[in-house]
Amino acid sequence: MPEVAERIHPAIELSLFRQLLGCFPTGVAVITTRTPDGQPAGLTCNSFSSVSLEPPLVLFSLRKASRLLDTFEQAEGFAINILSERQDALSGRFASSKIDDKFEGVAWRPGLLGMPLVDDCLASFECSVFARHEAGDHLVFIGEVKNMIAGGADQALVFYKGAYMMLAESLRKLVVQGKLDDADIDEAYRTLYGTLLRLAAERADEAELDAVEAAVDAIEAHPDDAPLKDRIESASRFFSAIAAAGHNEALTLMAQTMTTVLRERMTHVLSVRPRPDLFPLRRNIAQRLRRRDADGAATALDELITQLRKG
């Protein structure tokens, strides 16, 4: 048989390899742990991934050249803190080699395992070390999730082609710059959530109806001096509960975009103050929905939006 010529594979160009890897958008997380003397330590990472459901396993990889390699190798656990798009400054802080005390001025709390959990993240997973594996110039850490915490309904911070990509960023800019007309926004809310309320009247189960009423309760429970972030979270939860009750994934995605609009307007555009005059209007939406009164719920939503604009 003729001798088969040995195939020659071209060498991988590292700069191109890095560039092409950047074509895959990834979430951004701060990985935290404790030093041997109990101090919090952490770094920014976009190599987080799920591994297994049973048992619940996740992983991240760490460069062997990292100054925190020894710390993570000696630690019995670590925490994955998934960042929201509002936490891009945190990502930069924990990635900087010029900042010695990464936790200075950062709000955090110890988890059930004692790992540092960063406040206001989308989600946090506290893990015990399940395994460590060498992989080229990195060390792969696999953790078994022992505790997890869900955060707010914000958008995720995404890394793409060497830069942060804010989901719905162009829409947010239009809102902040005042380039979205109030009448257009109101019409979008009436159309989208009116449709979702009609679907929810048909499809929602009792737990989902309870969630809508619980969101109304939370808004009414705020004291007059409640922080803005709490008011934003409660308002977002109300509309998110309606979207979930509608059982339409496409419309739910649209509702998430409208939640971004709501958050930005409440943060940068609107003068947010206590509005007890709106309490019975939201309550009416929840009650009409409970009675499966689709037309009544949509009409109640229209009244709420009209009153909001008058305020």
N, C-alpha and C positions, 0 to 999 in steps of 0.2 A: 504494500500500500504506500502511496506517496506520503511523504512526511508532511504533516500539517504545520504550516507556518505559525509560529507563536504570535498571537495578537498583541499588538502594542497599544496600550491605553495611554492617551495623552495625560500629562500631569494636570491635576486640578489647580486652577488658578484661584488662590485664596480670596483675592479681592472680588472676583466674579462670583465665587461661591457665596460669599457674604451678601453680595448684592442680590443674588437670586433667592437666597433664603428670605430676604426682606420682602419678597413678593407675597409671602404668606402672612396675613395680619394675625397678630397675637395679642392677647390680653396682657396687662401689666400688673405685677404683684410685688408687694414687699414681703420678703421672707424674713422672719424674725426668730430669735432663739435667746438663750441665756448663756453668758460666759461662765466659766467654772466658778467665779466668785459671785454669780447671781446677777450681773449687770445685763440690761437688755442690749441686744445687738441685732443688726439687720442690714439687708441690702435689697436693691431693686433687681427684679428677675422677670424675664418673659419666656422662660422655659418650663413654666408650670403646665402640668397635664394630668388628667385623670388616668388611672391604670386599671382599677377593678372596682366592682360594686360589692362583691362578697369575697373577702372582706373589703371594706371601703379603703382603697389605696390611691394615693396621688404621688406625683414625683416632681422634682425640680433638679436641675443640674447646676453645678458650681465649678467655675474655673479653678484648676489646681493652683493657679497663680494668685488667687484671691487671698487678701489679708485675713479673711474670716474662715478660711478653710479649716484650720485647726479648731476654731471655736465650734463649727458645725460638726466636725468629726467627733469631738468630745461630748457633744450635747446628746441628751436622751430623747429630745423632741424638737419640734419646730412648728411655726405657724405660717400659713399662707394667707396673706391679706390682699384681697382683690381690690384694686383701685378703681374709683369712679373717674369720669372725665374731669371732675373738679379737683382731683388730687394730683394733677400733673406736677405741681410743685413738690409734693412729697416724693414722687418718683425721681425727680432730679436730685432732691436732697439725699436720698438713700443710695443714689448711684454715684454721688460725688466723692472723690478721693481727698478733697480739700476740707471736708467737714468731719472733724473727729467724733463729736458727740451727735450722732444722727438723731437721737431722741430729744434733744434740747428743744423745748417749745412744741413738741408733738404730743397730742392727746392720745393716750393709750391706757390699757388696763391689763392686768394679768388674767389669763384664762384659767380653766379648770386644771390644766397641767402646769400652770405657772408661766406659760409662754406669753410674750407680749402681743396683745391684740390691738391693732391700730383702730381708733375710733372712726366712724362714718364711712367705713369701707362697704362695698357692695356685699361682700361675704368674707368670712374668716373661717379657716379650717385649722384646728389645733391637732397636731399629730404626734404620735410616738414614732421613733425610728424603726422601720420594718426591715430595711436592708440598705446597704451601700454598695455601689458597683463602680469600678473604674471604667472609664470610657474615653480613651484618647487623652486629650488635655483637660477633660472634665471629670468630676466625680458625681455620679447620679445618686441622689437621695430618694428613697421610697419611704413614704410615711403612711401609717395607718391612722385614719381619721378617728379621733376620740371625742371631739367636740366641734360643733360648727354653729355659726351665728349668721343669720341673714340680716343684711342691712337695708338701705332704702331702695327706691325704685329708680335710681339715677341711671344714666348711660355709662357704659364701660369705657375706661381709658384703653385705647388700642394703639399698638405700635405697628407701623406699616412703612416699608421702604425708608427706614432710617429716621422716621419722625413720628410724632404722636398724631393719630388721626381721630379727631373727635367725631363720634357718631352724631349725625344731624347737625354738624357744625355750621354749614351754610345757613340752615334754618335759624339756628341760634343767633347768628350774626344779624340776620334780618330783623329778628325780634329786638335785640339790644339796640340796634341802630334806628328803631322806630319805623322800619320800612314795610311792616305788615299792617294793613289797614284794620282798625278795630272791627268794622262791619264784616270784613272778610273772615276774621278770626271767629267772630260770633256765629257767622253762617256755617263755618266748618264745625264748630262745636254742636250746633243744633242738628246738622245733617248727620254727623258721625255718631254722636251719643244718642240722638233720637232713634237712629236705626238700631244701635246696640240695646237700648231700652226695650224696643219692640221685640227683638230676638230674646232678650233676657226674660221677658214676660212669658215666653213660650218654653224656654229651655232651662232656666236657672233651677238648681235644686235648692233645698231649704238652707243648706250651709252657705251657699253663695248669696242668698237673700239676707241671711244673718250678717254676712261680711259687709254688705252695703249699709245695713242699719248700724253696724259697729263703727263704720267709717263716719257716719253722721254723728254718732254719739261722741266720737273722739274730737270732732270739730267743735261741738258744743261744750265739751269739757275744758277747752283751753281757757286759762285765765286771761284777763285783758293784757297782761304783760308777757304773754307767752313768746318765746323766741321766734324769729321769722322762720328759721329752718323747721321748727315744729309745725307751724302753720302751713308751710309749703308741703311738708310730708303728709299731713292730714288731708289737705285738698287733693293731692296726687292720689292718695289711697282711695278716696271716694270715687274718683273717675276710673281708677284701675279696677276697683271692685265691680263697677258697672260693666267694664269691658270683659272681665273674666266671666261674668254671668251670661254674656251674650254668646259664648261658645263659637266664635268665628275667628280663626287664627289670623286671617288677613286683616280684618278690622281691628283686631287686638294690636297688631303691629302698627297700624295707623294711629291707634289710640296712644301707643307709647311715644310716637312723634308729637302728638298733641300734648302729652304730659311734659315733654321737653319745652314746648312753647309756654305752657302754664308756669313751669318752674322759672324760666328766664324772665317772663313778664312780672312774676311776683318778686323776683330778686332785683331786677334792674329797671322796670318800667312803672309798675303799679305802686300806689301808696297803700300798703297793706295795713289794715287796722281792724279792730273787732267789728264784726257785722252781725249782731244778733237778729237784725231784721231778715237775714237770710236763713236763719235756723228753720222756721216752719216751711220754707220752700224746699229745702233739701229733705226735710222730714216727709214732706208730701210725696216727693219722688220715690223714696223708699217704701212708703205705705202703698202708693199706687202699684208699685212693682210687686209688692207682697200680695196684692189682690189680683195680680195678673192683668191689670188694667193697662194695656200697652198705650192706648191713646192718651189716657190720663197721665201716665208717667212722662210721655213725650211733651205734653202740654205743660206739665209742672216744670220740666227742664227749661222750656222756652221762657216761662215766667222767671225762673232763677237767673237765666242769662240776661234778661231784660232788666231785672232789678240790680244785678251786678254792674251793668253799664251805667245805670242811674247813679250808683254810688261812687 
